[in-house]
């Protein structure tokens, strides 16, 4: 599949479902002369032990869904390829 959206996912809407909790966030970019913002988005699972589903909707209309994710990790998701890298939080991911 040819990637059609922004390489860094800017503008993508991410929805995470974990138990009865549903959270949304948008991937953003922002920087100025003296600062750079972390483009990663973070979700708090609370007492939930796993992620039921991650849905990524890109501005061009493509949608990727990932099921049964583990908590406490940083995911790199390529358009149409699902997870291309998973790094445990605190182990080189920060």
Secondary structure, 3 states (H helix, E strand, C coil): CCCCCCCCCCCCEEEEEECCEEEEEECCCCEECCEECCCCCCCCCCCCCEEEEEEEECCCCCEEEEEEEECCEEEEEECCCEEEEEEECCCCCC
